[in-house]
Amino acid sequence: MLLRLHELSGDDTLLEHAATALRQDLRRCVIRPDCALEVNEGWRTMPYLAHGSVGIGLVLDQYLRHRADERFAEASAGIRRAARSPFYAQSGLFAGRAGIIAYLAATPDDTDLRRELAAQVGRLAWHALPYRDGTAFPGEQLLRLSMDLGTGTAGVLYALACARHDGPAVLPFLAPLPGAQRLPRGSGGDRIDRPAERR
């Protein structure tokens, strides 16, 4: 949220607040023996998009487009290692391989990560199950087939769209605003006029 507001307003204070929030997130992370950085839940560590380190990494990389930060760059490298595991138990976007794919697809200029992205897309076949005349993916805890965005087939399709298309396939709010109109400083930049409400 703070990065999006910074992109709209140009207010560098918002960037400072975003950095503070990211530092708080990184305080919950630990470095694994393979040098991967993951969120520490006390009894396990998590690399995933919703509650793990690649979710933090997605925002870290967007922050680093605005401002250099050595500690954030090191953390980003550790998170990229967390996205290289050949095995993820679930396929979903929030807590599975699809989220890893969406994260890897967000850095299209890195040749090494593009190879890893292709490998992760290929491994989606491990999770695919026949359903009617097509294919579906199991949901949370692999208990049943799911079609939803967070845990099921819709999230896998979203991840594939991220990986397979040259243009961005993004969910609202998760990607930088291309060509976002910046509000002039000192012109009520703390308030964004909204279109008239629909009645």
C-alpha positions in Angstrom: 0.0 0.0 0.0 2.8 2.4 0.9 4.6 1.8 -2.3 1.5 2.3 -4.4 0.8 5.6 -2.6 4.4 6.7 -3.1 4.0 6.0 -6.8 0.9 8.1 -6.9 2.1 11.0 -4.8 5.9 11.0 -5.1 6.0 11.5 -1.3 9.3 10.0 -0.1 8.0 9.7 3.5 5.8 6.9 2.3 8.9 5.1 0.9 10.5 5.4 4.4 7.4 3.9 6.0 7.5 1.1 3.4 11.1 0.4 4.4 10.1 0.2 8.1 7.3 -2.2 7.3 9.7 -4.4 5.3 12.3 -4.4 8.1 9.6 -5.6 10.5 8.7 -8.5 8.1 12.4 -9.4 7.7 12.7 -9.7 11.5 10.4 -12.7 11.3 12.7 -14.5 8.8 15.6 -16.9 9.3 18.3 -18.2 7.1 18.0 -21.9 6.3 21.1 -24.2 6.0 20.9 -23.8 2.2 21.1 -20.0 2.6 17.4 -19.6 1.7 15.5 -16.9 3.7 12.1 -18.0 5.0 9.5 -16.8 7.5 10.0 -18.5 10.9 6.7 -19.8 12.3 8.4 -21.3 15.3 7.9 -25.0 14.3 8.6 -24.6 10.6 9.7 -22.1 8.1 7.7 -20.9 5.1 8.7 -19.7 1.6 5.2 -19.0 0.2 3.4 -16.0 -1.2 0.7 -15.4 1.5 2.5 -16.2 4.7 6.1 -16.8 3.6 9.2 -15.1 2.3 8.3 -14.8 -1.4 5.5 -12.5 -0.5 8.0 -10.3 1.3 10.4 -10.7 -1.6 7.8 -9.5 -4.1 7.5 -6.2 -2.3 11.3 -6.0 -1.5 12.0 -6.2 -5.2 9.5 -3.4 -6.0 11.0 -1.3 -3.2 14.5 -1.7 -4.7 13.3 -0.3 -8.0 12.8 3.0 -6.1 15.8 3.0 -3.8 19.0 1.0 -3.3 19.3 -0.8 0.1 22.1 -3.3 0.7 20.3 -5.2 3.4 17.2 -5.5 1.3 19.2 -6.7 -1.7 20.8 -9.4 0.5 17.4 -10.5 1.8 16.1 -10.6 -1.8 18.9 -12.9 -2.8 18.1 -15.2 0.1 14.4 -15.2 -0.9 15.2 -16.1 -4.4 17.0 -19.2 -3.1 13.8 -20.1 -1.2 12.0 -20.1 -4.6 14.3 -22.8 -6.0 13.1 -25.9 -4.1 12.1 -28.7 -6.5 9.4 -29.8 -4.0 6.4 -27.9 -2.8 3.6 -30.0 -1.3 0.8 -27.9 -2.6 0.1 -26.3 -6.0 -1.8 -23.2 -4.9 -1.1 -19.5 -5.3 -1.1 -18.6 -1.6 0.8 -21.5 -0.1 2.2 -23.6 -3.0 4.1 -23.8 -6.3 1.8 -21.3 -8.1 2.8 -18.5 -5.8 6.5 -19.4 -6.3 5.9 -19.2 -10.1 4.2 -15.8 -9.8 7.1 -14.5 -7.7 9.7 -15.8 -10.2 7.8 -14.4 -13.1 8.0 -10.9 -11.6 11.7 -10.7 -12.5 11.8 -11.2 -16.2 15.2 -9.7 -16.8 17.1 -12.4 -14.8 18.1 -15.3 -17.1 18.9 -17.7 -14.3 15.5 -17.1 -12.7 13.8 -17.6 -16.0 15.3 -21.1 -16.2 14.1 -21.8 -12.7 10.7 -20.4 -13.6 10.5 -22.9 -16.6 11.4 -25.8 -14.3 8.7 -24.8 -11.7 6.1 -24.5 -14.5 7.0 -28.0 -15.7 6.7 -29.4 -12.1 3.0 -28.2 -12.0 2.3 -31.5 -13.8 3.1 -33.3 -10.5 0.0 -31.7 -9.0 -2.4 -31.8 -12.0 -5.4 -34.2 -11.8 -8.0 -35.1 -14.5 -11.3 -33.5 -14.0 -14.2 -33.9 -16.4 -12.8 -33.1 -19.8 -9.9 -31.1 -18.5 -7.4 -30.6 -15.6 -7.8 -29.4 -12.0 -5.6 -28.9 -9.0 -6.1 -29.9 -5.4 -6.7 -27.2 -2.8 -5.6 -26.6 0.7 -4.1 -29.7 2.4 -4.8 -31.6 -0.8 -8.1 -32.7 0.6 -10.2 -32.0 -2.5 -10.1 -30.4 -5.9 -10.4 -26.6 -5.7 -11.2 -24.0 -8.4 -10.5 -20.9 -6.3 -7.8 -18.3 -6.7 -6.1 -18.6 -3.3 -5.7 -22.4 -3.1 -6.9 -24.0 -6.3 -7.0 -24.1 -10.1 -7.7 -20.4 -10.7 -4.5 -19.5 -8.9 -2.5 -22.0 -10.9 -4.0 -20.4 -14.1 -3.0 -17.0 -12.9 0.6 -18.1 -12.2 0.8 -19.7 -15.7 -0.5 -16.4 -17.2 2.3 -14.6 -15.3 4.9 -17.1 -16.6 3.7 -17.4 -20.2 2.9 -13.9 -21.3 5.3 -11.0 -22.2 2.9 -8.4 -20.8 2.1 -8.3 -17.1 -0.6 -10.6 -15.8 -1.1 -8.9 -12.4 -3.7 -8.9 -9.7 -4.9 -5.4 -8.7 -2.5 -3.6 -6.2 0.3 -6.2 -6.4 2.3 -4.6 -9.2 3.8 -1.2 -9.6 1.6 1.4 -11.3 3.0 1.9 -14.8 2.8 5.6 -15.6 0.9 6.4 -12.4 0.0 10.0 -12.4 1.8 11.7 -9.6 0.0 14.4 -7.6 1.8 17.7 -7.4 3.5 18.3 -4.1 1.7 20.8 -1.9 -1.6 20.3 -3.7 -3.4 18.2 -1.2 -1.2 15.2 -1.9 -2.6 13.5 1.2 -6.0 13.3 -0.5 -6.7 11.6 -3.8 -9.9 12.7 -5.5 -12.0 9.8 -6.4 -14.5 9.5 -9.3 -18.1 10.3 -8.4 -19.6 7.3 -6.6 -21.8 5.1 -8.7 -25.4 5.2 -7.6 
